Amino acid sequence: MKTSTEIDVPTMVAATVAGEDIHCGDYLALLNIICEVPSYLWDTCQTLLPAQEVVRLRLIPSDAGVPLKVFAVCLPFVYAKDTSGDVKTLDLRRQQVVRLNLDCAKEVWDELKRAKKRN
């Protein structure tokens, strides 16, 4: 018995990007948000860390993967719009972004715009 599997949909991967490689017209998405809190806010960390020590947490935002289109860059800030035209300010010191595959980003962008018009 011979079995064959054919996949005609290519896999696309979002790539992490450094701030200096971001350009106007790029499609980005949030990957992680870094939250910093003082160690004294932790329950039992006082014995492990000095009170002035900062604890960094890496969080996955609820809107991770949503495409944003860059219209201006002034590092460490990136200014982008979402599909409804709302302006987002991304601080690359606190947020990690990925560059989306152009074809995939445009397809998702258009679909999100159509979905907003239907609602």
C-alpha positions as protocol buffer text, in pm:
chain_id: "A"
residue {
  index: 1
  type: MET
  ca { x: 0 y: 0 z: 0 }
}
residue {
  index: 2
  type: LYS
  ca { x: 143 y: 332 z: -106 }
}
residue {
  index: 3
  type: THR
  ca { x: 51 y: 654 z: 69 }
}
residue {
  index: 4
  type: SER
  ca { x: 142 y: 1000 z: -43 }
}
residue {
  index: 5
  type: THR
  ca { x: 73 y: 1335 z: 111 }
}
residue {
  index: 6
  type: GLU
  ca { x: 83 y: 1658 z: -78 }
}
residue {
  index: 7
  type: ILE
  ca { x: 79 y: 1996 z: 85 }
}
residue {
  index: 8
  type: ASP
  ca { x: 41 y: 2288 z: -151 }
}
residue {
  index: 9
  type: VAL
  ca { x: 26 y: 2556 z: 119 }
}
residue {
  index: 10
  type: PRO
  ca { x: 373 y: 2685 z: 203 }
}
residue {
  index: 11
  type: THR
  ca { x: 457 y: 2747 z: 567 }
}
residue {
  index: 12
  type: MET
  ca { x: 540 y: 3109 z: 644 }
}
residue {
  index: 13
  type: VAL
  ca { x: 739 y: 3216 z: 946 }
}
residue {
  index: 14
  type: ALA
  ca { x: 738 y: 3555 z: 1114 }
}
residue {
  index: 15
  type: ALA
  ca { x: 1094 y: 3672 z: 1180 }
}
residue {
  index: 16
  type: THR
  ca { x: 1214 y: 3871 z: 1479 }
}
residue {
  index: 17
  type: VAL
  ca { x: 1353 y: 4201 z: 1362 }
}
residue {
  index: 18
  type: ALA
  ca { x: 1589 y: 4457 z: 1511 }
}
residue {
  index: 19
  type: GLY
  ca { x: 1468 y: 4815 z: 1535 }
}
residue {
  index: 20
  type: GLU
  ca { x: 1718 y: 4946 z: 1281 }
}
residue {
  index: 21
  type: ASP
  ca { x: 1583 y: 4699 z: 1022 }
}
residue {
  index: 22
  type: ILE
  ca { x: 1223 y: 4825 z: 1046 }
}
residue {
  index: 23
  type: HIS
  ca { x: 1107 y: 5044 z: 758 }
}
residue {
  index: 24
  type: CYS
  ca { x: 790 y: 5230 z: 663 }
}
residue {
  index: 25
  type: GLY
  ca { x: 549 y: 4995 z: 490 }
}
residue {
  index: 26
  type: ASP
  ca { x: 658 y: 4688 z: 688 }
}
residue {
  index: 27
  type: TYR
  ca { x: 393 y: 4473 z: 849 }
}
residue {
  index: 28
  type: LEU
  ca { x: 475 y: 4392 z: 1210 }
}
residue {
  index: 29
  type: ALA
  ca { x: 305 y: 4203 z: 1491 }
}
residue {
  index: 30
  type: LEU
  ca { x: 366 y: 4199 z: 1864 }
}
residue {
  index: 31
  type: LEU
  ca { x: 540 y: 3887 z: 1990 }
}
residue {
  index: 32
  type: ASN
  ca { x: 614 y: 3963 z: 2357 }
}
residue {
  index: 33
  type: ILE
  ca { x: 570 y: 4242 z: 2608 }
}
residue {
  index: 34
  type: ILE
  ca { x: 825 y: 4290 z: 2883 }
}
residue {
  index: 35
  type: CYS
  ca { x: 683 y: 4401 z: 3215 }
}
residue {
  index: 36
  type: GLU
  ca { x: 918 y: 4521 z: 3490 }
}
residue {
  index: 37
  type: VAL
  ca { x: 818 y: 4517 z: 3856 }
}
residue {
  index: 38
  type: PRO
  ca { x: 1022 y: 4576 z: 4172 }
}
residue {
  index: 39
  type: SER
  ca { x: 1111 y: 4257 z: 4358 }
}
residue {
  index: 40
  type: TYR
  ca { x: 947 y: 4373 z: 4682 }
}
residue {
  index: 41
  type: LEU
  ca { x: 607 y: 4322 z: 4518 }
}
residue {
  index: 42
  type: TRP
  ca { x: 673 y: 3949 z: 4503 }
}
residue {
  index: 43
  type: ASP
  ca { x: 557 y: 3745 z: 4797 }
}
residue {
  index: 44
  type: THR
  ca { x: 870 y: 3559 z: 4901 }
}
residue {
  index: 45
  type: CYS
  ca { x: 1132 y: 3716 z: 4675 }
}
residue {
  index: 46
  type: GLN
  ca { x: 1259 y: 3940 z: 4952 }
}
residue {
  index: 47
  type: THR
  ca { x: 1481 y: 3659 z: 5071 }
}
residue {
  index: 48
  type: LEU
  ca { x: 1613 y: 3592 z: 4719 }
}
residue {
  index: 49
  type: LEU
  ca { x: 1652 y: 3939 z: 4571 }
}
residue {
  index: 50
  type: PRO
  ca { x: 1738 y: 4284 z: 4706 }
}
residue {
  index: 51
  type: ALA
  ca { x: 1438 y: 4519 z: 4736 }
}
residue {
  index: 52
  type: GLN
  ca { x: 1563 y: 4748 z: 4458 }
}
residue {
  index: 53
  type: GLU
  ca { x: 1610 y: 4459 z: 4211 }
}
residue {
  index: 54
  type: VAL
  ca { x: 1381 y: 4465 z: 3907 }
}
residue {
  index: 55
  type: VAL
  ca { x: 1204 y: 4147 z: 3801 }
}
residue {
  index: 56
  type: ARG
  ca { x: 1132 y: 4122 z: 3428 }
}
residue {
  index: 57
  type: LEU
  ca { x: 836 y: 3924 z: 3305 }
}
residue {
  index: 58
  type: ARG
  ca { x: 786 y: 3829 z: 2943 }
}
residue {
  index: 59
  type: LEU
  ca { x: 416 y: 3822 z: 2857 }
}
residue {
  index: 60
  type: ILE
  ca { x: 230 y: 3723 z: 2543 }
}
residue {
  index: 61
  type: PRO
  ca { x: -17 y: 4000 z: 2455 }
}
residue {
  index: 62
  type: SER
  ca { x: -376 y: 3915 z: 2371 }
}
residue {
  index: 63
  type: ASP
  ca { x: -336 y: 4081 z: 2030 }
}
residue {
  index: 64
  type: ALA
  ca { x: -18 y: 3893 z: 1937 }
}
residue {
  index: 65
  type: GLY
  ca { x: -8 y: 3821 z: 1565 }
}
residue {
  index: 66
  type: VAL
  ca { x: -242 y: 4102 z: 1460 }
}
residue {
  index: 67
  type: PRO
  ca { x: -76 y: 4284 z: 1168 }
}
residue {
  index: 68
  type: LEU
  ca { x: 25 y: 4647 z: 1210 }
}
residue {
  index: 69
  type: LYS
  ca { x: 147 y: 4860 z: 919 }
}
residue {
  index: 70
  type: VAL
  ca { x: 445 y: 5084 z: 997 }
}
residue {
  index: 71
  type: PHE
  ca { x: 420 y: 5446 z: 884 }
}
residue {
  index: 72
  type: ALA
  ca { x: 704 y: 5607 z: 1086 }
}
residue {
  index: 73
  type: VAL
  ca { x: 1012 y: 5500 z: 1280 }
}
residue {
  index: 74
  type: CYS
  ca { x: 1203 y: 5706 z: 1538 }
}
residue {
  index: 75
  type: LEU
  ca { x: 1393 y: 5451 z: 1744 }
}
residue {
  index: 76
  type: PRO
  ca { x: 1319 y: 5316 z: 1996 }
}
residue {
  index: 77
  type: PHE
  ca { x: 964 y: 5401 z: 1888 }
}
residue {
  index: 78
  type: VAL
  ca { x: 777 y: 5257 z: 1592 }
}
residue {
  index: 79
  type: TYR
  ca { x: 447 y: 5410 z: 1484 }
}
residue {
  index: 80
  type: ALA
  ca { x: 200 y: 5182 z: 1311 }
}
residue {
  index: 81
  type: LYS
  ca { x: -168 y: 5161 z: 1222 }
}
residue {
  index: 82
  type: ASP
  ca { x: -404 y: 4870 z: 1265 }
}
residue {
  index: 83
  type: THR
  ca { x: -678 y: 4778 z: 1016 }
}
residue {
  index: 84
  type: SER
  ca { x: -925 y: 5025 z: 1167 }
}
residue {
  index: 85
  type: GLY
  ca { x: -675 y: 5311 z: 1128 }
}
residue {
  index: 86
  type: ASP
  ca { x: -595 y: 5341 z: 1498 }
}
residue {
  index: 87
  type: VAL
  ca { x: -237 y: 5451 z: 1561 }
}
residue {
  index: 88
  type: LYS
  ca { x: -24 y: 5232 z: 1786 }
}
residue {
  index: 89
  type: THR
  ca { x: 306 y: 5341 z: 1939 }
}
residue {
  index: 90
  type: LEU
  ca { x: 543 y: 5049 z: 1988 }
}
residue {
  index: 91
  type: ASP
  ca { x: 829 y: 5095 z: 2233 }
}
residue {
  index: 92
  type: LEU
  ca { x: 1094 y: 4845 z: 2127 }
}
residue {
  index: 93
  type: ARG
  ca { x: 1254 y: 4858 z: 2472 }
}
residue {
  index: 94
  type: ARG
  ca { x: 940 y: 4701 z: 2616 }
}
residue {
  index: 95
  type: GLN
  ca { x: 791 y: 4514 z: 2322 }
}
residue {
  index: 96
  type: GLN
  ca { x: 939 y: 4254 z: 2092 }
}
residue {
  index: 97
  type: VAL
  ca { x: 804 y: 4259 z: 1738 }
}
residue {
  index: 98
  type: VAL
  ca { x: 825 y: 4029 z: 1438 }
}
residue {
  index: 99
  type: ARG
  ca { x: 814 y: 4116 z: 1070 }
}
residue {
  index: 100
  type: LEU
  ca { x: 534 y: 3930 z: 897 }
}
residue {
  index: 101
  type: ASN
  ca { x: 563 y: 3767 z: 559 }
}
residue {
  index: 102
  type: LEU
  ca { x: 436 y: 4032 z: 314 }
}
residue {
  index: 103
  type: ASP
  ca { x: 188 y: 3811 z: 127 }
}
residue {
  index: 104
  type: CYS
  ca { x: 46 y: 3661 z: 445 }
}
residue {
  index: 105
  type: ALA
  ca { x: 23 y: 4001 z: 617 }
}
residue {
  index: 106
  type: LYS
  ca { x: -162 y: 4159 z: 325 }
}
residue {
  index: 107
  type: GLU
  ca { x: -406 y: 3870 z: 309 }
}
residue {
  index: 108
  type: VAL
  ca { x: -482 y: 3889 z: 684 }
}
residue {
  index: 109
  type: TRP
  ca { x: -495 y: 4272 z: 670 }
}
residue {
  index: 110
  type: ASP
  ca { x: -755 y: 4262 z: 389 }
}
residue {
  index: 111
  type: GLU
  ca { x: -961 y: 3994 z: 564 }
}
residue {
  index: 112
  type: LEU
  ca { x: -966 y: 4190 z: 892 }
}
residue {
  index: 113
  type: LYS
  ca { x: -1079 y: 4502 z: 703 }
}
residue {
  index: 114
  type: ARG
  ca { x: -1361 y: 4307 z: 535 }
}
residue {
  index: 115
  type: ALA
  ca { x: -1467 y: 4161 z: 870 }
}
residue {
  index: 116
  type: LYS
  ca { x: -1487 y: 4510 z: 1026 }
}
residue {
  index: 117
  type: LYS
  ca { x: -1704 y: 4634 z: 736 }
}
residue {
  index: 118
  type: ARG
  ca { x: -1945 y: 4342 z: 785 }
}
residue {
  index: 119
  type: ASN
  ca { x: -1991 y: 4426 z: 1153 }
}
